[in-house]
Amino acid sequence: MARGDAHIGTRVRYWRGRRGLSQVALAGLAGMSQAYLSQIETGARTVDSRATLARLAEALQVTTASLEGQPADPRTPEHSSASAAIPAVRAALVAASLGDDVTTGRGIDELAAEVDRAVRLRTEADYARLTPLLPDLISDLHAATCSADEQTARMALRLMVSALYCCTFTVKYLGYPDLAMAAADQAQRAAERLDDPMVRGIADFVRIQSLPPELGRLAHHLSADAVDRLAVLADDPTGGQVYGMLHLVSARVSAVDRRTTDVATHLAEARSVATRLGETTDGGPVALWFGPTNVSFWETAIAVELSEGARVRELAAGVTPTAVRSATRQASWYADLGRGLAQTRRADQEAVAYLTRSERLAPQRIHLNPTVRDSVALLLRRARRKQQVGDLQRLADLVGLSTGTNRR
């Protein structure tokens, strides 16, 4: 079975066979009914919940990345270009973590401009251009953090956190969760050296986001600590944006654990802060784009995580997605709308339209998204039964579903 060419259920079935488990046995270990597991394996149900994915991975003694088919084999020139730079990214992170002595010919202003470029490419989900510039950027920033000039060193540490923010999400979306955690750890170290509460908050956000679903308990503890630490900046125009984002990620972590009261509390606080601060016009720190619109984006994603797809239309009402000038955030929102509607089984054409719009906004991001692939596989299965495939086949090809997938 090639990586990335099938839905998650196909891999669950594959690993169940490798482990010599019956459906009854695996369902018991994963805390679900045999009927539900059977639907997952055949593609009749998607694995929308990180909690469900983590339970299946634990029961099968594999990583969640294995069930998601990560990292996927490159299918496009853009994906190939990004993947080819991964070994150099890994080497740069290892060298920086070991304190390897390096020198740089680039001044701090040039490095700042390069970090700005990296942030822009990340918001555009242009991994083909972003990933190759990361190794030298990380190495040069590491060298600058060792500068004898304190002002230069502190600026370099601040820039390093921003660069590693970009690195973490890039390698995570390319399918390298261990590398994402390594980059997030380096961001944490740089932030601790800088000893700036807001930058520490950004590093906390990165670290929580880097954790795979199987580390949900750790994510819960880290997010609670991070929110408490940054509460002092809740009313600060800039620091408040980071504080608000920490509440959003805490809400998502709570959703994975089905702590719905905590979900509501964190979302309410994030909404309160966003209303007070208003929409950002420049993206804010590392282009977080915290504001009322982004809170709505996260509310939609969390509803899908909680299998409340029927709510996404209501949550989308009145939202102007262009208020967040980030292709990757807009695309993720449209993808969540599509995935949520796919859960309802009553709006498949609308779901396909949203998923298609998502792909057009950020193709490199969406082509590699395993949950989008799962939803497309589900929609394709239902469309073939009704002989209404249409443009859905194009989307299926783009997200890497093989021709034979779901033809049962």
Helices and strands as residue ranges (DSSP letters): H 8-19, H 23-30, H 34-42, H 50-60, H 64-68, H 77-84, H 86-97, H 108-123, H 127-145, H 150-173, H 177-194, H 197-210, G 213-215, H 216-230, G 231-233, H 239-256, H 260-277, G 285-287, H 292-305, G 309-311, H 312-316, G 321-323, H 327-344, H 348-361, H 363-367, H 370-386, H 392-398
